Amino acid sequence: MESQAVHANELKNPAKQFPQAMLLAALIIFTIFTLGALSVGAVVPGNEINVQSGLMQAFYRIFNKFQLGWLTYISGLLVTFGAIASVLSWLSGPSKGLLVTSKDKLLPDMMSRTNNKGIQTGILYLQGIFVTVLASLYIFMKDVNVAFFLLTVLTVGLYLIMYMLMYAAAIRLKYTQPNLPRSYKIPGGNAGMFVVAGVGFLAVLFSFVLAFVPPSQLPIGSPSTYVGMVISGTLFFTGLPFLIFYLKRRRGIDLSGKPNV
């Protein structure tokens, strides 16, 4: 949903059509994820569910029940195609947003490079390097499930920080600039914005705190080691933008992308 937000302005009436699309997508996603999770939980015992392959475990048990085990491989192939489609959408959406930021001179110059088709090659190459380095956790950690969970937690934690900032910014801007023309409006004025964004902020904050709680189902080892790795990774990736801004200022460029006088 969020990866497609960069394409909102391509709609004929973004103020009306994009919220409708988001509402429809939210209902569809909630239904699919809820029913899917309940299906896996109903078929595979809780103490046997694998973090990475729980879905395939459910397929295997269901198809074997009807002597159709070979359908597990076909289902796995279809899941792979679905994962590839998801990755492609994530490659195009957020990296396009970063391209806009890089053209404002807020990111290293190499990240503003594009090919003759306008594709953000500089960002995609750098993204590929970072993903490869992070994926090396699968090599150095004994349990694949722990590595997968740790990468997931780091990713989700960074996004939750962004969401908290967005909710807080929405509330502040509503109060400091009440008369600013806006494409999207929340009913109820200031109170409506405070309730909607406030509830969203608290829900995201609760999820962020849970990211630092080691799961009992996985062989994490020392809880302090797990918490330390999550905190270190979060601080590293959260600190990168501040480091980039600092280096840009040293070169005479302020946060608005204009040369310092």
C-alpha positions as CSV (number, residue, x, y, z in Angstrom):
1,M,0.0,0.0,0.0
2,E,2.6,2.5,1.0
3,S,5.0,1.7,-1.8
4,Q,2.3,2.8,-4.3
5,A,1.7,6.2,-2.6
6,V,4.3,7.8,-4.9
7,H,1.9,7.2,-7.8
8,A,-1.0,8.9,-6.2
9,N,-0.6,12.1,-8.3
10,E,-1.0,10.0,-11.4
11,L,-4.8,9.5,-10.6
12,K,-7.4,11.8,-12.1
13,N,-8.7,12.8,-8.7
14,P,-6.2,11.8,-6.0
15,A,-8.0,13.4,-3.1
16,K,-11.0,11.1,-3.6
17,Q,-9.7,8.1,-5.5
18,F,-6.5,7.4,-3.4
19,P,-8.3,7.2,0.0
20,Q,-10.9,4.9,-1.6
21,A,-8.1,2.7,-3.0
22,M,-6.4,2.6,0.4
23,L,-9.6,1.7,2.2
24,L,-10.4,-1.1,-0.3
25,A,-6.8,-2.4,-0.1
26,A,-6.9,-2.3,3.8
27,L,-10.1,-4.5,3.8
28,I,-8.7,-7.0,1.3
29,I,-5.3,-7.2,3.1
30,F,-6.9,-7.6,6.5
31,T,-9.2,-10.4,5.3
32,I,-6.4,-12.3,3.4
33,F,-3.9,-12.1,6.3
34,T,-6.4,-12.9,9.0
35,L,-7.9,-15.9,7.1
36,G,-4.4,-17.1,6.0
37,A,-3.0,-16.9,9.5
38,L,-6.0,-18.7,11.0
39,S,-5.7,-21.4,8.3
40,V,-2.1,-22.1,9.1
41,G,-2.8,-22.1,12.8
42,A,-5.7,-24.6,12.3
43,V,-3.6,-27.0,10.3
44,V,-0.1,-26.8,11.9
45,P,0.3,-27.1,15.8
46,G,1.7,-24.0,17.4
47,N,4.8,-25.7,18.7
48,E,5.7,-27.0,15.2
49,I,5.1,-23.8,13.1
50,N,8.3,-22.6,11.3
51,V,8.7,-18.9,11.0
52,Q,9.9,-19.1,7.4
53,S,8.1,-22.1,6.1
54,G,4.8,-22.2,8.1
55,L,2.8,-21.6,5.0
56,M,4.4,-24.5,3.1
57,Q,3.9,-26.7,6.2
58,A,0.2,-26.0,6.0
59,F,0.1,-26.8,2.2
60,Y,2.0,-30.0,2.8
61,R,-0.3,-31.3,5.6
62,I,-3.5,-30.4,3.7
63,F,-2.5,-31.8,0.3
64,N,-1.0,-35.0,1.9
65,K,-4.4,-35.5,3.7
66,F,-5.9,-36.0,0.2
67,Q,-2.9,-37.8,-1.3
68,L,-2.1,-34.7,-3.4
69,G,1.4,-34.0,-2.0
70,W,2.7,-33.0,-5.4
71,L,0.5,-29.9,-5.3
72,T,2.8,-28.6,-2.5
73,Y,5.5,-27.9,-5.1
74,I,3.1,-26.1,-7.4
75,S,1.9,-24.0,-4.5
76,G,5.5,-23.2,-3.6
77,L,6.1,-22.0,-7.1
78,L,3.1,-19.8,-7.1
79,V,4.2,-18.3,-3.7
80,T,7.6,-17.6,-5.2
81,F,6.0,-15.7,-8.1
82,G,4.0,-13.7,-5.6
83,A,7.1,-12.9,-3.6
84,I,8.9,-11.7,-6.7
85,A,6.0,-9.4,-7.6
86,S,6.1,-8.0,-4.1
87,V,9.8,-7.4,-4.3
88,L,9.5,-5.6,-7.6
89,S,6.8,-3.3,-6.2
90,W,9.1,-2.5,-3.3
91,L,12.0,-1.8,-5.5
92,S,10.1,0.7,-7.7
93,G,8.1,2.5,-5.1
94,P,10.4,3.6,-2.2
95,S,13.5,4.0,-4.5
96,K,11.5,6.4,-6.7
97,G,10.8,8.5,-3.5
98,L,14.5,8.4,-2.7
99,L,15.3,9.6,-6.2
100,V,13.2,12.8,-5.6
101,T,15.2,13.4,-2.3
102,S,18.5,12.8,-4.1
103,K,17.6,15.4,-6.8
104,D,17.1,17.9,-3.9
105,K,20.8,17.3,-3.1
106,L,20.0,15.8,0.3
107,L,21.6,12.4,-0.6
108,P,25.0,11.4,-2.0
109,D,25.4,12.4,-5.7
110,M,25.7,8.8,-6.9
111,M,22.1,8.1,-5.7
112,S,20.7,10.6,-8.2
113,R,22.1,8.7,-11.2
114,T,19.6,7.3,-13.7
115,N,19.8,5.3,-16.9
116,N,18.4,6.4,-20.3
117,K,15.0,5.0,-19.2
118,G,14.9,7.2,-16.1
119,I,15.4,4.3,-13.7
120,Q,17.2,5.1,-10.5
121,T,20.2,2.9,-11.0
122,G,22.4,4.5,-8.4
123,I,19.8,3.8,-5.6
124,L,19.1,0.3,-6.8
125,Y,22.8,-0.7,-6.9
126,L,23.3,0.7,-3.4
127,Q,20.1,-1.1,-2.2
128,G,21.4,-4.3,-3.6
129,I,24.7,-4.0,-1.7
130,F,22.9,-3.3,1.6
131,V,20.5,-6.2,1.1
132,T,23.4,-8.6,0.3
133,V,25.3,-7.5,3.4
134,L,22.2,-7.9,5.6
135,A,21.5,-11.3,4.1
136,S,24.9,-12.5,5.2
137,L,23.2,-13.0,8.6
138,Y,22.0,-16.3,7.2
139,I,25.6,-17.4,7.0
140,F,26.8,-16.3,10.4
141,M,23.8,-17.3,12.5
142,K,23.3,-21.0,13.3
143,D,19.5,-20.9,13.2
144,V,17.9,-19.6,9.9
145,N,14.7,-18.7,11.6
146,V,16.5,-16.4,14.1
147,A,18.2,-14.6,11.2
148,F,15.0,-14.2,9.4
149,F,13.2,-12.9,12.4
150,L,16.0,-10.5,13.3
151,L,16.0,-9.0,9.8
152,T,12.2,-8.7,9.9
153,V,12.3,-6.9,13.2
154,L,15.0,-4.5,12.1
155,T,13.0,-3.7,9.0
156,V,9.7,-3.2,10.8
157,G,11.3,-1.2,13.6
158,L,12.7,1.4,11.1
159,Y,9.3,1.7,9.4
160,L,7.5,2.1,12.7
161,I,9.9,5.1,13.6
162,M,8.9,6.7,10.3
163,Y,5.2,6.1,11.0
164,M,5.4,7.7,14.5
165,L,7.1,10.8,13.0
166,M,4.4,11.0,10.3
167,Y,1.5,10.8,12.9
168,A,3.2,13.4,15.1
169,A,3.9,15.7,12.1
170,A,0.3,15.4,11.0
171,I,-1.0,16.5,14.4
172,R,1.5,19.4,14.7
173,L,0.8,20.7,11.2
174,K,-2.9,20.6,11.7
175,Y,-2.5,22.9,14.7
176,T,0.2,25.1,13.5
177,Q,-1.1,25.5,9.9
178,P,-4.9,25.0,10.1
179,N,-5.7,27.0,7.0
180,L,-3.2,25.3,4.7
181,P,-5.0,23.8,1.6
182,R,-4.8,20.0,1.8
183,S,-5.5,17.3,-0.7
184,Y,-6.7,14.9,2.1
185,K,-8.8,15.8,5.0
186,I,-9.9,13.9,8.2
187,P,-13.5,14.7,9.4
188,G,-13.8,16.4,12.8
189,G,-11.3,19.2,12.4
190,N,-8.5,19.3,15.0
191,A,-10.2,16.8,17.3
192,G,-10.6,14.3,14.5
193,M,-7.0,14.6,13.5
194,F,-5.9,14.3,17.1
195,V,-8.0,11.1,17.6
196,V,-7.1,9.4,14.4
197,A,-3.4,10.3,14.4
198,G,-3.1,9.9,18.2
199,V,-4.5,6.4,18.1
200,G,-2.3,5.5,15.2
201,F,0.8,6.8,17.0
202,L,0.1,4.9,20.2
203,A,-0.6,1.6,18.2
204,V,2.7,2.0,16.3
205,L,4.6,2.9,19.5
206,F,3.2,-0.3,21.2
207,S,4.4,-2.4,18.2
208,F,7.8,-0.7,18.3
209,V,8.3,-1.7,21.9
210,L,7.3,-5.3,21.2
211,A,10.1,-5.4,18.6
212,F,12.6,-5.4,21.5
213,V,11.0,-8.4,23.2
214,P,12.7,-11.7,22.2
215,P,10.2,-14.4,21.1
216,S,10.1,-17.4,23.3
217,Q,9.4,-19.8,20.4
218,L,12.9,-19.2,18.8
219,P,16.3,-20.2,20.1
220,I,17.5,-16.6,20.5
221,G,20.1,-17.5,23.1
222,S,20.9,-14.6,25.4
223,P,18.0,-12.0,25.5
224,S,20.5,-9.2,26.1
225,T,22.4,-10.2,22.9
226,Y,19.1,-10.1,20.9
227,V,18.1,-6.7,22.3
228,G,21.6,-5.4,21.8
229,M,21.5,-6.4,18.1
230,V,18.1,-4.9,17.5
231,I,19.1,-1.6,19.2
232,S,22.5,-1.5,17.4
233,G,20.8,-2.1,14.0
234,T,18.1,0.5,14.7
235,L,20.6,3.1,15.8
236,F,22.8,2.5,12.8
237,F,20.2,2.8,10.1
238,T,18.4,5.7,11.9
239,G,21.7,7.5,12.3
240,L,22.6,7.3,8.6
241,P,20.4,10.2,7.5
242,F,21.8,12.5,10.2
243,L,25.3,11.5,9.1
244,I,24.5,12.3,5.5
245,F,22.9,15.7,6.5
246,Y,26.0,16.5,8.6
247,L,28.4,15.7,5.7
248,K,26.2,17.8,3.3
249,R,26.3,20.8,5.7
250,R,30.1,20.4,5.8
251,R,30.1,20.7,2.0
252,G,28.0,23.9,2.2
253,I,24.5,22.5,1.4
254,D,21.7,23.0,3.9
255,L,18.7,20.7,4.5
256,S,16.6,22.5,1.8
257,G,19.2,21.6,-0.8
258,K,20.3,25.3,-1.3
259,P,23.9,26.4,-0.9
260,N,24.7,28.0,2.5
261,V,25.6,31.6,2.3
